[in-house]
């Protein structure tokens, strides 16, 4: 964790990632509601300073805030006052820099104006949580930029350790020992339809694998496990692109929910 402080008392973390695409393409992906929804969570952005932002992080979990900078196509910032109970407001800033005609650098800074370290753990979790989603963003920009999306986020729980949950989840989905560049497919005996090329594997603070999907439809799957409090959770974020993306998401939602309920019931 690399939380930094400055003379004003601000505590912050920063991340950088190189992305395919023009400045305009990256801007649309990180500063508009449809763009953010295509690689992160369903989102709304009023595209002006003082406008509202809203992020649907999960069932009954919506974070809202206010746009503080909208300088197209370079800088987008917002603040979320109620992001975590009694914590000070969380500021987020995205800055885009062109590296070439088809590559950009995206810099993200999260800031808290406090000299207390009470929320450093949460800031650290953001530092490790963003990179897998930036991986989804890179795939979206390279293969699906500007296309509409339908997405689902099924999840479950596991009665054991996170490592145990990861082993069970990847075994059941045909992803055990996956490595970037491999094509993997879920077994046909009861698992949801899932097949594609592995693009990223994370086995650090969290366990996650990312696939460029060709089945059940063109898209991206981010499959992983994490611990929240005392609960060990399994989670999948699936994005389906193109004019049939929303319909495919609607078809897959009950399939994945039933599979998670059978294999990783919330009662665990």
N, C-alpha and C positions, 0 to 999 in steps of 0.2 A: 504494500500500500504506500502511495507516495503523496500523502496530503501535505500541501505546502501552505505556509502562512506568510502574510505580508504586514507591513507597518500599520495598515488600517484595521487589522484584526481579521481580515478575510481569510478563510480557509478554503482551499480549492484543490481540485484534481484536474488534470488535462490529459487528453488522448489525441493522437494523430493517426490518420489512416490514408493511404493512397487509394484512389478509386478510379475505375474506368469511366469515361464520359466527359462531356464538356462542362464548363462552369454552369451553363443554363440547365443542363440535364441534372446535375447534382443539386442545384438550387431547388428545382421542382421536387426532387426526391426528399429533401430535408426541411423544406419550408412551406409545404402545402399539405392539407389534410389527406388528399388522395395519395400523394407521394409518400408520406410517413406511413400511411396504412399499408403500403405495398411491401414494407420490409420490417416494420416494428409491430405496432398494435393499432387497431382502429382509432383514428385521430381526426380532430377538427381544428382548423386554423383559420381565424379571421385575419386576412393578409394585410395588416396595417398595424402601426404602433397603437397600443391601447386595445387591440383586439383580443379575443378570447382564444385560448388553446385548451384542448381537452383530449385526454388519453385514456382509453378503456383498457386498464391493466389486467382486468380479470372480472369474474362475477361480482357485481356490487362493489367494484374497485375502479373508480374514475378519479383521475387527478386533473384539476383545472388550474389555469393560470392566466397571465396577461402578457401579451407581446410587448417587449420593451425595445426591440430594434427590428426593423424590417427593411433592410438595405439591399434590395435585389440588384444583382444576383450574388452577393458576397457575404453578407452578415445577417444572421437571424438569431434573436435572443428572446427569452421569455423568463418569467419568474412564477414559481408555484408556491403560494403562501402556506397551504395546508398539506404539504406533501408527506409529513410524518409527525402527527400529534403536536407536541409543544416545540418542535424544532424551528429554528429561524427559517424564513423563506429561502427556497432553493432557486438560485439563478442558473440558467443554462444558456450557453452561447455557442453557436456554430459559425465558423469562418471558413470560407472556401478560397483556395488559392490555385490558379491554373499552373500546372507543371509543363504541359504540352497541349497540343490541340485536342488530345483525346484522353488526358489523364489529369486528375486534380488531387490536391491534398485537402483533406477535411480535418479541421481542428475543433475539438469539443472541450469546453471548460464548464465544470460545475462549481458553483461558488456558494459558500455560506458566510454571512457577515457575523462572525462570532469568534471570540478567543477561547471558547470552551471546546474540549475534544470529545464532547458527549456523543457526537454524531459521526465521528471519524470512521467507525465500522461501516455505517451506511454508505458514506462516500467511497470507501474502499470496495464495497460490493458493486457500486456503479462502475468502478474502474475495471472490474473483471467481468461485469455483466454486459457491457456494450460491445466488445469485440466480436462475439458470435453474431450479433445482429448486424454489425458492420459487414460481416461476411455475407449475410443475406442481401444487404444493400449492394454489395459489389456484384453479386450474381444478377440481381434485378437490373442494375445499370448495364451490365454486359449483354444480357440475353432478353430482357423484357421491358426495357425502359419505356415509360409512357403507357404501358398496357394496363387495363383495369385489373383488379384483383379481387378474389374472394378468399377469405382466410378463416381458419378455425384454430382453437387452442385447447384441445382436450387434455385432461390431466387426471392423476390419481395419487395414491399414497402407498407406501411400502413399510411393512413392519420389520424394520432392520436398519442397517447402516446405509449411507448413501452409496458406498462402494457395492454393497449387495444389491441395491436397487438398480444401479447401472449395469451390473452383470446380468440381472434378470431381464431388464428391459431390452438390452442389446441382443441377448440370446433369443428372446421371443420374436424380435423383429428382424433377425438375420443380420445383425450389425456388430456382433461380437468381434473384436480385434480389427475393426475396419480401419483402413488407411487411405489417405487422400489418393485419388486416382482410380480406386477400385470401383467396380460396379457391384452393387449389393441389392438384393431383393428379399422381401419378407417371405417366410414360408407360407405356402398356400393353405396350411391346415389351421385356419381360424384367425390368422393375423389380418389386419386391414391391408388392402392393396397398397404396396409401397415398393418402388424400385427406382434406382437412379445411381448417379456417380457421386461418390464421396468427395467433397471439396475441402472439408475441415474437420479435425477432431480435437477437442479440448478435454484434457484430463487433469486440470489443475484445481483451482478453487471450486469449479463446477465440472461436471461431466456432460459433454454435449458432442453431437455429431451432426454435420450439415450435409445434405444431399441436394444435388441438382436433379429434380425428378423428371422421369419420363412416364411413370405410371403412379397413380391412375390418370394423371394429366400433367402437362408441362407446369413446372413450378419449383418450389423449394420446400424442404422439410428441415426443421431444426428440432432434434430429438435430444432430451437430456433429463438429468436428475439434479435435485438441489435440496438443501435442508433449510427450513424456515421455522425458527423456534425449535420445538421438539419433534416436528413432523418431517419425515423424509418424503419428498414428492417426486413424481414422474410427470413429465410435461412434453408436449409436442406443439410446435407452431408450424402450421402448414399453409403455404401460400400457393394459390392456383391462379395463373395469369391468362389473359385473353378474354374474348367476349363471353366464353362459357365458364370463366373462373368462378363467378358467384354461384352458378348452378352446381358446379362440381363441389364447391365447399358445402353447399346445402346437402348434397348427396352423401358426402363423407362424414359430416357431423355426427349423425346417429350411429354410424358404423364405428367410429373411433370412440365415442362415448360409451357404447356398449362394451367394446373391447377393454377399455380402461377399467370400467366398473367390474368386469369379470376377473381381470388379471391383477389390477392394482386398486382394490376398493378403498373408498375414502375412509371406511371404518377401520382400516389398518392403522 
